[in-house]
Amino acid sequence: MELPYAEPYKIKMVEQLKRSTKEQRLKWIKKAHYNLFNLDSDKVFIDVLTDSGTGAMSDKQWAEMMIGDESYAGSKSFTKLKKTVKKITGFKYFLPTHQGRAAENVLFSAMVKEGDIVPGNSHFDTTKGHIEFRKATAVDCTIDEAFDTSIIHPFKGNIDLNKLEKVFKSNPKEKIPFVILTITCNSAGGQPVSVQNTKEVSALCKQYEIPLYFDAARFAENAYFIKKREAGYEDKSIKEIVKEVFSYGDGMTISAKKDGLVNMGGFIALNNKEVFKKATVFNIMYEGFITYGGMNGRDMGALAIGLDESTEFNYLESRVEQIAYLGKKLVEYGVPVQQPFGGHAIFLDANKFVPTIPREEYRAQALAIELYVVGGIRGVEIGTVLADRDPFTRKNRYPDLELVRLAIPRRTYTNNHMDYIAATLKNIYDSREGAKSGYRIIDEAPIMRHFTVKFEKI
Ligand SMILES: *Cc1c(COP(=O)(O)O)cnc(C)c1O
């Protein structure tokens, strides 16, 4: 008999989950103005709102927490992290920040000005927010295949070189401070970018003398996909692949709450001394002195260990294959999901799941609410609500995809939890005929509205 897969870790500490009834959840979600971000976590049974900062740390990381050096200047934990960042990414300079968007804020303060154009592959919402906040424009150059959830393509996060070159040709280079390549591409469904594509984007950038930066929140999961899917990389280690990918760029920002395997943290790493010097000033202003930049010493120590652990094959296999396990179950049940499966999340295709709910009534949000009400499962809308309004016309932007993301925390839930999620969705899918109306917005913020938006039921 072939042996089944088994996780390369065992559980040392557990946290109680709270069950609730459908009646309770109906009451709670109404009180939360139908915004899942407004729910207390003890009103959620399985929380797949995000994989950001929600993972379980290892015993080695917890041990590091105990020996964190909290010195204001010259912390040993900083030095430990700096060395690890250099070893893993190859970039010369390093600035810690309290999380990913802070890294964006600091780097973009040094590099992006009003009227600039920042091309990339489906920029993440905070990335786009920080670009638009500076009255610059993010241009999405992702390949067209990314926007059809039924097309199987091994690297749906790839940049379309023709689209990118068009942006380069139609704008003076002074207007393009850099290209941002997001690995894996979160907004396109946790889809990877190939080494081949990274290399080609890098060459095009060099030709037009435009720097290339990575938004590297899930760089390790990206490397796992490269090892599994890209010819010539089967026998390379994850650490070798990571180093090669980063070698094609000029720098990176990262939310360490993802592949850093910590609950809070982020950093900037880069090669250009001038940019580093400029960014250092902003880092001191916004984050803190250069040897902690918004992080505790103990957190920097835990991150150093986390970066090492997340770039090990056995960990990544358990991580990415758990997502695939859930995805396969859903496909088996006929539930429409984005394929191939992402590295950190499964994306439900609400356009196919609930086409009877008008887009103007936020059908993906309606599906996310239903999943909570029926199963106590908290996912998140990645559709019209998240896409926000056009900053100039103030009209709703309707993205190609209306998705509900089920982002799985790292090393946190078992496959039994995945089975529970899949069965809940099957039941919702089988009874979806009745879904005709969605929600209307009654209050929203001028930017990044999804966190605080309030709805009422139509
Ligand atoms: C999470 C994330 C960010 C922002 O990081 P925070 O730590 O949440 O501030 C930026 N880009 C990508 C791709 C992300 O996934």
The ligand as an SDF file (V2000), in Angstrom:
LIG
                    3D

 15 15  0  0  0  0  0  0  0  0999 V2000
    0.3760   41.2000    2.8820 C   0  0  0  0  0  0  0  0  0  0  0  0
    0.9560   41.7930    1.6900 C   0  0  0  0  0  0  0  0  0  0  0  0
    1.4300   43.1050    1.6730 C   0  0  0  0  0  0  0  0  0  0  0  0
    1.2760   44.0400    2.8580 C   0  0  0  0  0  0  0  0  0  0  0  0
    1.8650   43.5490    3.9910 O   0  0  0  0  0  0  0  0  0  0  0  0
    1.3050   43.8410    5.4750 P   0  0  0  0  0  0  0  0  0  0  0  0
    2.2670   43.1110    6.3340 O   0  0  0  0  0  0  0  0  0  0  0  0
   -0.0860   43.3110    5.5440 O   0  0  0  0  0  0  0  0  0  0  0  0
    1.3450   45.2990    5.6820 O   0  0  0  0  0  0  0  0  0  0  0  0
    1.9930   43.5720    0.5090 C   0  0  0  0  0  0  0  0  0  0  0  0
    2.0760   42.8060   -0.5890 N   0  0  0  0  0  0  0  0  0  0  0  0
    1.6380   41.5410   -0.6060 C   0  0  0  0  0  0  0  0  0  0  0  0
    1.7740   40.7190   -1.8430 C   0  0  0  0  0  0  0  0  0  0  0  0
    1.0500   40.9850    0.5150 C   0  0  0  0  0  0  0  0  0  0  0  0
    0.5860   39.7460    0.4750 O   0  0  0  0  0  0  0  0  0  0  0  0
  1  2  1  0
  2  3  1  0
  2 14  2  0
  3  4  1  0
  3 10  2  0
  4  5  1  0
  5  6  1  0
  6  7  2  0
  6  8  1  0
  6  9  1  0
 10 11  1  0
 11 12  2  0
 12 13  1  0
 12 14  1  0
 14 15  1  0
M  END
$$$$
